[in-house]
Amino acid sequence: MKLSDFDFDLPEALIATRPARPRSSARLLVATPDALTDAHAIDLPSFLNPGDRLVLNDTRVIPARLSGTRQRGEATARIEATLLEPQPDGSWSALVKPLRKLRPGETVIFGAGLSAECLSHNDGAARLRFNLSGEDFDGALAQAGAMPLPPYIAGRRAADAQDHEDYQTIWARRSGAVAAPTASLHFDDALMAALAARGITFSHVTLHVGAGTFLPVKVDDVSQHRMHSEWGEITAEAAAEINATRAAGGRIVPVGTTAMRLIETAAAPDGTLPPWQGDTDIFITPGHRFRISDALMTNFHLPKSTLMMLVSAFMGSERIRQVYAHAIASEYRFFSYGDASLLLPRG
Protein backbone atom coordinates (compact mmCIF):
# COMPACT_ATOMS: atom_id res chain seq x y z
CA MET A 1 0.00 0.00 0.00
CA LYS A 2 1.22 3.44 -0.96
CA LEU A 3 0.37 6.69 0.77
CA SER A 4 -1.05 8.04 -2.49
CA ASP A 5 -3.75 5.34 -2.33
CA PHE A 6 -5.40 7.36 0.46
CA ASP A 7 -5.21 10.81 -1.12
CA PHE A 8 -8.03 12.98 -2.43
CA ASP A 9 -8.61 16.62 -3.33
CA LEU A 10 -10.56 18.57 -0.73
CA PRO A 11 -11.76 22.14 -1.34
CA GLU A 12 -10.57 24.32 1.53
CA ALA A 13 -14.07 25.81 1.86
CA LEU A 14 -15.30 22.44 3.19
CA ILE A 15 -13.05 22.52 6.28
CA ALA A 16 -15.31 23.43 9.19
CA THR A 17 -14.03 25.98 11.71
CA ARG A 18 -17.18 25.96 13.90
CA PRO A 19 -19.59 23.11 14.68
CA ALA A 20 -23.23 22.88 13.66
CA ARG A 21 -25.78 24.19 16.16
CA PRO A 22 -27.57 22.43 17.64
CA ARG A 23 -25.03 19.62 17.63
CA SER A 24 -27.42 17.01 16.29
CA SER A 25 -28.30 19.19 13.27
CA ALA A 26 -24.98 18.22 11.67
CA ARG A 27 -25.33 16.25 8.46
CA LEU A 28 -24.92 12.46 8.50
CA LEU A 29 -23.96 10.44 5.42
CA VAL A 30 -25.09 6.84 5.88
CA ALA A 31 -23.08 4.39 3.78
CA THR A 32 -23.80 0.72 3.12
CA PRO A 33 -22.19 -1.42 0.39
CA ASP A 34 -25.07 -0.54 -1.94
CA ALA A 35 -26.49 2.85 -0.93
CA LEU A 36 -25.58 6.33 0.24
CA THR A 37 -28.23 8.21 2.20
CA ASP A 38 -28.10 11.90 3.14
CA ALA A 39 -29.46 12.49 6.62
CA HIS A 40 -28.69 14.39 9.84
CA ALA A 41 -27.22 13.27 13.16
CA ILE A 42 -30.64 13.53 14.82
CA ASP A 43 -31.78 10.79 12.39
CA LEU A 44 -29.21 8.30 13.71
CA PRO A 45 -31.77 6.20 15.65
CA SER A 46 -33.64 5.32 12.45
CA PHE A 47 -30.51 3.65 11.02
CA LEU A 48 -29.92 1.55 14.14
CA ASN A 49 -31.87 -1.39 15.55
CA PRO A 50 -33.28 -1.82 19.05
CA GLY A 51 -30.65 -3.74 20.99
CA ASP A 52 -27.68 -2.13 19.20
CA ARG A 53 -25.04 -0.62 21.49
CA LEU A 54 -23.05 2.58 20.98
CA VAL A 55 -19.52 2.64 22.43
CA LEU A 56 -18.67 6.15 23.65
CA ASN A 57 -15.26 7.55 24.57
CA ASP A 58 -15.60 9.47 27.85
CA THR A 59 -12.19 11.17 27.75
CA ARG A 60 -12.17 14.85 28.65
CA VAL A 61 -10.08 17.36 26.71
CA ILE A 62 -7.85 19.53 28.86
CA PRO A 63 -7.19 23.18 27.90
CA ALA A 64 -3.67 22.16 26.94
CA ARG A 65 -2.50 25.22 24.99
CA LEU A 66 -0.63 27.71 27.16
CA SER A 67 0.97 31.06 26.47
CA GLY A 68 3.56 32.52 28.83
CA THR A 69 6.85 34.39 29.22
CA ARG A 70 10.39 33.38 30.02
CA GLN A 71 12.70 35.88 31.70
CA ARG A 72 16.47 35.69 31.11
CA GLY A 73 18.15 38.67 32.72
CA GLU A 74 16.66 41.71 31.01
CA ALA A 75 15.42 39.66 28.05
CA THR A 76 11.83 38.44 27.91
CA ALA A 77 10.63 35.82 25.43
CA ARG A 78 7.10 34.74 24.59
CA ILE A 79 6.69 30.99 24.93
CA GLU A 80 3.82 28.85 23.61
CA ALA A 81 3.38 25.34 25.06
CA THR A 82 0.97 22.57 24.11
CA LEU A 83 0.82 19.80 26.70
CA LEU A 84 1.10 16.31 25.26
CA GLU A 85 0.98 13.80 28.12
CA PRO A 86 1.84 13.46 31.80
CA GLN A 87 4.99 11.55 32.70
CA PRO A 88 5.37 9.00 35.54
CA ASP A 89 7.33 11.52 37.64
CA GLY A 90 4.54 14.11 37.48
CA SER A 91 6.11 16.27 34.78
CA TRP A 92 4.54 16.84 31.34
CA SER A 93 5.89 16.43 27.84
CA ALA A 94 4.99 19.45 25.73
CA LEU A 95 5.51 21.00 22.34
CA VAL A 96 7.19 24.35 22.96
CA LYS A 97 7.56 27.20 20.47
CA PRO A 98 10.13 28.57 20.01
CA LEU A 99 11.99 25.73 21.68
CA ARG A 100 15.36 27.40 21.07
CA LYS A 101 14.36 30.20 23.47
CA LEU A 102 13.83 27.90 26.44
CA ARG A 103 16.76 26.21 28.16
CA PRO A 104 16.66 23.46 30.79
CA GLY A 105 16.43 25.08 34.21
CA GLU A 106 14.48 28.11 33.01
CA THR A 107 10.93 28.88 34.13
CA VAL A 108 7.91 29.97 32.10
CA ILE A 109 5.19 32.04 33.79
CA PHE A 110 1.75 31.24 32.34
CA GLY A 111 -0.60 33.23 34.56
CA ALA A 112 -3.36 32.22 36.99
CA GLY A 113 -0.57 31.29 39.42
CA LEU A 114 0.74 28.63 37.02
CA SER A 115 4.40 28.30 36.05
CA ALA A 116 6.66 25.52 34.83
CA GLU A 117 10.36 24.72 34.88
CA CYS A 118 11.90 23.25 31.75
CA LEU A 119 13.62 20.02 32.78
CA SER A 120 14.94 18.89 29.40
CA HIS A 121 14.60 18.88 25.62
CA ASN A 122 14.00 15.64 23.79
CA ASP A 123 13.35 15.10 20.08
CA GLY A 124 11.66 18.44 19.45
CA ALA A 125 9.63 18.47 22.68
CA ALA A 126 10.31 19.68 26.20
CA ARG A 127 9.63 18.19 29.61
CA LEU A 128 7.98 20.65 31.99
CA ARG A 129 7.48 20.47 35.74
CA PHE A 130 4.63 22.66 36.96
CA ASN A 131 4.51 24.43 40.31
CA LEU A 132 1.01 23.08 41.03
CA SER A 133 -0.50 19.61 41.07
CA GLY A 134 -3.83 17.86 41.53
CA GLU A 135 -6.92 20.04 41.76
CA ASP A 136 -4.80 23.20 42.07
CA PHE A 137 -3.18 22.41 38.71
CA ASP A 138 -6.54 21.60 37.09
CA GLY A 139 -8.05 24.87 38.32
CA ALA A 140 -5.13 27.01 37.16
CA LEU A 141 -5.00 25.23 33.79
CA ALA A 142 -8.71 25.88 33.29
CA GLN A 143 -8.03 29.60 33.73
CA ALA A 144 -4.75 29.93 31.86
CA GLY A 145 -5.16 27.36 29.09
CA ALA A 146 -6.96 27.37 25.75
CA MET A 147 -8.48 24.37 23.99
CA PRO A 148 -5.92 22.67 21.72
CA LEU A 149 -7.72 23.02 18.40
CA PRO A 150 -6.35 20.93 15.52
CA PRO A 151 -3.84 22.66 13.23
CA TYR A 152 -6.33 22.97 10.36
CA ILE A 153 -8.60 25.06 12.60
CA ALA A 154 -5.96 26.84 14.68
CA GLY A 155 -4.29 28.00 11.47
CA ARG A 156 -7.46 29.82 10.46
CA ARG A 157 -8.64 31.26 13.79
CA ALA A 158 -7.60 31.38 17.43
CA ALA A 159 -9.30 29.24 20.06
CA ASP A 160 -11.82 31.20 22.13
CA ALA A 161 -14.17 30.73 25.07
CA GLN A 162 -16.81 29.03 22.90
CA ASP A 163 -14.38 26.20 22.15
CA HIS A 164 -14.34 25.21 25.83
CA GLU A 165 -17.91 23.98 25.25
CA ASP A 166 -17.82 23.12 21.55
CA TYR A 167 -14.69 20.95 21.71
CA GLN A 168 -15.96 18.76 24.56
CA THR A 169 -18.45 15.90 24.46
CA ILE A 170 -21.52 16.05 26.68
CA TRP A 171 -20.37 12.89 28.52
CA ALA A 172 -16.70 13.89 28.95
CA ARG A 173 -15.59 12.65 32.36
CA ARG A 174 -11.95 11.54 32.59
CA SER A 175 -9.44 14.33 31.94
CA GLY A 176 -6.40 13.57 29.84
CA ALA A 177 -7.01 14.13 26.12
CA VAL A 178 -5.41 16.88 24.08
CA ALA A 179 -7.77 16.28 21.16
CA ALA A 180 -11.48 15.54 21.17
CA PRO A 181 -13.15 12.30 20.03
CA THR A 182 -14.89 14.42 17.42
CA ALA A 183 -17.61 12.08 16.16
CA SER A 184 -19.07 12.36 19.66
CA LEU A 185 -19.45 16.13 19.32
CA HIS A 186 -22.69 15.58 17.34
CA PHE A 187 -24.53 14.20 20.36
CA ASP A 188 -26.81 16.37 22.48
CA ASP A 189 -29.63 15.69 24.91
CA ALA A 190 -32.22 15.47 22.13
CA LEU A 191 -30.27 12.81 20.25
CA MET A 192 -29.49 10.82 23.38
CA ALA A 193 -33.20 10.77 24.30
CA ALA A 194 -34.16 9.64 20.79
CA LEU A 195 -31.60 6.84 20.88
CA ALA A 196 -32.81 5.62 24.27
CA ALA A 197 -36.41 5.67 23.04
CA ARG A 198 -35.35 3.51 20.10
CA GLY A 199 -33.88 0.91 22.47
CA ILE A 200 -30.24 1.73 21.79
CA THR A 201 -27.88 1.18 24.73
CA PHE A 202 -24.54 2.81 25.60
CA SER A 203 -21.20 1.77 27.04
CA HIS A 204 -18.41 4.15 28.03
CA VAL A 205 -14.73 3.44 27.47
CA THR A 206 -11.73 5.77 27.77
CA LEU A 207 -9.00 6.57 25.27
CA HIS A 208 -7.01 9.73 25.97
CA VAL A 209 -6.53 11.12 22.49
CA GLY A 210 -3.00 12.48 21.98
CA ALA A 211 -1.61 15.21 19.74
CA GLY A 212 -0.03 12.43 17.68
CA THR A 213 -3.43 11.88 16.10
CA PHE A 214 -2.62 14.88 13.88
CA LEU A 215 0.88 13.76 12.90
CA PRO A 216 1.18 13.30 9.13
CA VAL A 217 2.26 10.04 7.54
CA LYS A 218 5.69 10.81 6.06
CA VAL A 219 6.56 7.50 4.42
CA ASP A 220 5.28 6.41 1.02
CA ASP A 221 5.25 2.75 2.09
CA VAL A 222 2.40 2.76 4.61
CA SER A 223 3.68 -0.36 6.36
CA GLN A 224 6.71 1.63 7.56
CA HIS A 225 4.64 4.21 9.48
CA ARG A 226 4.84 4.03 13.27
CA MET A 227 1.77 5.05 15.24
CA HIS A 228 1.79 7.18 18.38
CA SER A 229 0.54 5.43 21.51
CA GLU A 230 -2.42 6.49 23.64
CA TRP A 231 -3.63 5.32 27.04
CA GLY A 232 -6.99 3.62 27.29
CA GLU A 233 -9.23 1.56 29.55
CA ILE A 234 -12.18 -0.77 29.12
CA THR A 235 -13.77 -1.53 32.48
CA ALA A 236 -15.17 -4.93 33.40
CA GLU A 237 -18.65 -3.41 33.27
CA ALA A 238 -18.22 -2.04 29.75
CA ALA A 239 -16.71 -5.31 28.51
CA ALA A 240 -19.60 -7.32 29.98
CA GLU A 241 -22.17 -5.01 28.37
CA ILE A 242 -20.55 -5.27 24.95
CA ASN A 243 -20.23 -9.04 25.17
CA ALA A 244 -23.86 -9.39 26.24
CA THR A 245 -25.06 -7.26 23.33
CA ARG A 246 -23.09 -9.34 20.84
CA ALA A 247 -24.39 -12.58 22.37
CA ALA A 248 -27.96 -11.29 22.01
CA GLY A 249 -27.44 -10.42 18.32
CA GLY A 250 -27.11 -6.65 18.73
CA ARG A 251 -24.57 -4.62 16.80
CA ILE A 252 -21.60 -2.85 18.38
CA VAL A 253 -21.22 0.68 17.00
CA PRO A 254 -18.18 2.63 18.20
CA VAL A 255 -18.70 6.38 17.99
CA GLY A 256 -15.41 7.60 16.60
CA THR A 257 -12.18 5.99 15.53
CA THR A 258 -10.78 6.34 19.06
CA ALA A 259 -13.42 4.05 20.53
CA MET A 260 -12.98 1.65 17.61
CA ARG A 261 -9.21 1.51 17.98
CA LEU A 262 -9.54 0.77 21.68
CA ILE A 263 -12.01 -2.09 21.42
CA GLU A 264 -10.19 -3.62 18.46
CA THR A 265 -6.94 -3.45 20.45
CA ALA A 266 -8.46 -5.37 23.34
CA ALA A 267 -10.56 -7.84 21.31
CA ALA A 268 -9.85 -11.54 21.83
CA PRO A 269 -9.45 -13.81 18.78
CA ASP A 270 -12.88 -15.35 19.44
CA GLY A 271 -14.59 -11.96 19.21
CA THR A 272 -15.13 -11.43 22.92
CA LEU A 273 -13.95 -8.33 24.73
CA PRO A 274 -12.05 -8.64 28.04
CA PRO A 275 -11.47 -5.75 30.45
CA TRP A 276 -8.33 -3.93 29.37
CA GLN A 277 -6.02 -1.11 30.38
CA GLY A 278 -2.79 0.13 28.86
CA ASP A 279 -1.23 1.90 25.90
CA THR A 280 -2.31 1.16 22.35
CA ASP A 281 -0.53 1.99 19.11
CA ILE A 282 -2.75 -0.15 16.90
CA PHE A 283 -2.48 0.79 13.21
CA ILE A 284 -5.54 -0.34 11.27
CA THR A 285 -5.03 -0.62 7.50
CA PRO A 286 -6.81 -2.56 4.73
CA GLY A 287 -6.63 -6.24 5.49
CA HIS A 288 -7.33 -5.81 9.21
CA ARG A 289 -9.83 -8.27 10.66
CA PHE A 290 -12.39 -6.44 12.77
CA ARG A 291 -13.44 -8.59 15.73
CA ILE A 292 -15.88 -6.35 17.62
CA SER A 293 -17.06 -3.41 15.50
CA ASP A 294 -20.15 -3.89 13.33
CA ALA A 295 -20.57 -0.24 12.30
CA LEU A 296 -18.77 3.05 12.85
CA MET A 297 -19.91 6.64 13.27
CA THR A 298 -17.06 8.97 12.36
CA ASN A 299 -16.29 12.36 10.87
CA PHE A 300 -14.62 12.91 7.49
CA HIS A 301 -10.85 12.60 7.71
CA LEU A 302 -7.74 14.19 6.26
CA PRO A 303 -6.26 12.94 2.99
CA LYS A 304 -3.35 10.52 3.41
CA SER A 305 -4.05 10.13 7.15
CA THR A 306 -4.03 6.99 9.28
CA LEU A 307 -7.76 7.50 9.83
CA MET A 308 -8.40 7.37 6.06
CA MET A 309 -6.59 4.04 6.16
CA LEU A 310 -8.81 2.87 9.04
CA VAL A 311 -12.10 3.68 7.30
CA SER A 312 -10.75 2.15 4.08
CA ALA A 313 -10.03 -1.03 6.02
CA PHE A 314 -13.55 -1.01 7.44
CA MET A 315 -15.58 -0.31 4.29
CA GLY A 316 -13.13 -1.23 1.54
CA SER A 317 -10.91 1.25 -0.28
CA GLU A 318 -13.08 1.58 -3.37
CA ARG A 319 -16.27 2.10 -1.37
CA ILE A 320 -14.64 4.77 0.80
CA ARG A 321 -13.51 6.61 -2.34
CA GLN A 322 -17.15 6.66 -3.43
CA VAL A 323 -18.31 7.82 0.02
CA TYR A 324 -15.83 10.70 0.05
CA ALA A 325 -16.56 11.70 -3.54
CA HIS A 326 -20.25 11.96 -2.63
CA ALA A 327 -19.47 13.93 0.54
CA ILE A 328 -17.36 16.45 -1.39
CA ALA A 329 -19.86 16.79 -4.23
CA SER A 330 -22.66 17.29 -1.69
CA GLU A 331 -20.57 19.82 0.28
CA TYR A 332 -20.42 17.99 3.57
CA ARG A 333 -18.24 19.78 6.13
CA PHE A 334 -14.95 18.05 6.95
CA PHE A 335 -12.71 17.30 9.94
CA SER A 336 -13.14 17.90 13.68
CA TYR A 337 -16.01 20.41 13.63
CA GLY A 338 -17.51 18.95 10.46
CA ASP A 339 -20.28 16.54 9.60
CA ALA A 340 -20.42 12.78 10.22
CA SER A 341 -20.78 9.48 8.46
CA LEU A 342 -22.31 6.20 9.59
CA LEU A 343 -20.44 3.31 7.98
CA LEU A 344 -22.33 0.01 7.75
CA PRO A 345 -20.13 -2.51 5.89
CA ARG A 346 -22.78 -5.23 6.01
CA GLY A 347 -25.77 -3.02 5.33
N, C-alpha and C positions, 0 to 999 in steps of 0.2 A: 504493500500500500504506500502510495506517495501522498505527500501533503497536498498536492494540487488536486487530488481526488475529492477533497472536502472544501474546495473554494467555490465562491459564487460572488456575483456583483451585487452590492447592496447600495441603493441610493441613500445618501447621507440624510435626506429629509425623513427617512423612515426610522431613524434612531430616536427613541423617545427620551426626553429629558425630564418629563414629569409623568406621574402615573395617571390613569383614568380615574375619574371620580363620578359616582362612588366606585369603590374598588371592583365590585362585581359587574360593573358595566363594561369592563375591558372585553375586547373581542376574543373569541375562542374558535380556533380552527380544529375541527374534529376529523381525524384521518384514520381510515381503515384501509385494508389492501385494495378496496374497490371504489371507495367514495371519499369525497372531501365535502364537508358541511360547514358553512359559515354560521357561527352562533355567537353567544356571549357567555362570559363566565357564569352568570346567574343561571344559565341553561344547563350547567353541568349535571344536575341530578337526572335530567331526562336521558342522558347518555350512559348512565350507570344503572345497575340493577340492585334491588333490595338485597341486602346481604353482602354487597361489596364493601371493602374496607380501604379508606384512604390512610396512607402513612405520611405523617406530618413531622417536619423537622422543627423542634422547639428551641433551637439555638436563638440567642439574643445578640444582636449586633451592638458592639460597644462603640462609643464615639471616639474612634481610634486615631483621628487626624488632629494633631496638635501643632500649634504655632507658638514659638517662644524666642528668647534671646539668649545669646551666650556672650559673656563679658570676658575680655582678655586685656587686662590693663585698661587703657583708655578706649580700646577698640570694641565695638559692639557688632555682633553679627546676628542676622535673622536666621533662625533654624526651624525647618519644618520636619516633623516626625510623624510617621504612620506606624502605629504599633502592629506587629505581626503575630507574635504569640508569647505567652509567659514561659519562662524557663524554670527548671526545677529549683534553682536557688532563689526564686522570687523576682529576678530581673526580667526584662522584656527584650526580645529582639525587635528591631524597628528599622524601617527604611528612613534614612535621614538625608535631607537636602539643605544646603550642600554639605556632603559628608567631609569634604576636605577642610571645612571650617570648624570642625569639632574634633578635638583631640581627646584621647583617653585621660581621665582625671578631671576634665572640665565639666561644668554644670550648666544646664539649660533651665531657665525660668519660664514656666508656661502660664502662670496666672492661676487664680483661684487657690493659692497656697500650694500649687503643685510644681515640683521641680524634679530634675533627674540628672544623675551623674553618668557620664559616658564611661563605661568600663572597658570597652574594646571595640575594634572594628573587625569584621570578618566577612569576606566575600561580598562586599558592597553594602552590608548592613552593619548596624551598630547594636551593642548590648547596653541597655539603659537600666539603672537602678533608681527607682523613684523614692522620694522622701516619705511617701505615705503608703499604706497598705490596707487591705480589707475594705470595710465600708467607707473609711476615710478616703481611700484612693478612688473608689467607685463614685463617691459624691463629688470629689474635685474633678474627676475626668468628665462627669456629666456636665459640669459648668464650663470647663476649659476646652473640651474636645468638640470636634465636628464629625458628622457621619462620614465614613470613608467611601464616598461615591466611587463607582468604577471609573477608570480613566476616560472612557468614551462619553461620560456625562461630565466629570470634573473638568475635562478639557474645554467644555462649552459653557459651563456656568459653575459658580462656587456653591458649595453646600450651604444651606440655610436652615432656619429653625423648622421649617415645614418638613425637611428630610428626617428629622428626629422621629416623626410619626410615619411618614410615607415609606421609609426604608426599614420598617420593622413589621413583622407579622403580628396579627392580633393575638396569637398564642405564644409569642416569644417568652421564654422563661429562664433559660440557662445562659448566662452571659459568657461570651468567649469568641464570637464570630467577628471577623472584620469585613465580611461581605454577607449580604442577605441571601437566604434561600428564596429567590425572587418569584418562582411560580406561586409561592404561598402568599404573595402580596395581593393577589386577586380575591382573597377570601375576606368577607365581612360578615357581620351578624346575620344579615338577610340570607346570604348564601349558606351559611352554616345551618340555619334553621330549615332551609329548603332541603338540604341534604339529609338532615335528621328525619324530616317528615317522609322522605323517600325510603328510609330504612337503611341508609348508608352509615357505617360505623367508622370510628377514628382510632388510630394508635399514634402515640407520640414517641419519636426517637430523637436522638441528638447527634448532629455532626457540626462541629464548629468550623464554619467555612473560612478558609484562609485566603490571604491576598494572592497566593499562588494560583488560585482559580483563574486569574486574569493573565498569567504568564503565557506569552505566545509560544507556539511550537516552532522551534528554530531548525529542526532537522528535516530534510526532505523524505528520508526513510522513517516513517511513523514509528516503526518498531524500536527505533533508537531513542525515542523521547522518554524522559524520566519524569514521572508525576511527583508533585508535591504531596506531602502527607498531611492528614487532618485527623484530629481526635474525634472519636465518636463513641456512642453507647446505645445499646439496645437492652432495655431492662427485661427481667424475667416476665413481667406482666405484658409488655408489648410483644415479646416473642410468643407467648402463649395465645394472645389474641389473634395474631397473624396466622399461627398454625391452626387455630380453631376455625378461622374463616376459610382457609384453604381446604381443610378437611370437610367442611360443610358445602363446598362447591362455590364459594364466593371468590371474587377476584381481588387481588392485591394491587392497589393503585398508588404508587409513591407519587407524592406531589413534589416535583422537582428532582433534578439529577442528584442533588446531595442525598436525599432520602434513598433514592435508588442505589447509589453507589454504596451506601452503608449496608443496606439489607443484602445486596449481592455479595459484598465482602464477607458477611457473616454466614451466608447460606451454606447449609450442609449439602453434600452430593445428592442426598435423597430428596431434596427440596424442602426440608424442614428448616426452621430458623431457631438457633439456640440463642440464649442471652449472650451478649458480646460487649467487650469494651477494649479500646486500644486505638492505635493509629492505623489508618488505611491510606494506601497509595494506589489503589486499584485503578487500572487503566483499561477502560472498556472500549474495544474496537470491533469492527465487523469480524464475525466468527465467534464472538463470546456467546456462551450458553447461559441464558438467563434462567435462574432457578426459582425465583420468588415473584418477580414482577410480571403482572399480566397486562398492565397498561401504564402509561406515564403521562402526567400533566406537566408541561414544561414550557418555558418561554422560547423565543426564537434566538438562536445562538450566533456567535461570531463566525465568520468564514475561517476555515483552517484551524479551528479550535478543537480541543479534546472533547468538548461537549457536542460538536458536530459529529465527531467520530462515534460518540455514545449513541446519539439518536439514529445514526446510520446503522449501527449494530442492531438496534432494537427494531427498526422498521424495514431495514434493507436500504442500501445506498441509493438505488434507483428510485424507490418510493419517496425517500426523504428529498431527493432533488425535485420531485414533482410537488411535494408539500411546500417546499420553500419557494419554488417558482410561482405557485398559486398565492402564497402569502405576499410576495413582493408585488405581483400583478394586482392584487386586491388591496394593497397599501396597508397591510397589517403593520403595527408598530413593533420595533425590534428591541431586544436586549432587556436589561434589568427592569426598567419602568415600562416595558412594552406589553404587547398582548401575549396570549397563551395558545398553546396547542394541546389537544388531547390525542395521544397516539395509542391506537388500538390495533396491534399487529395481527390479531386473530378476528377482528371484526366485532 
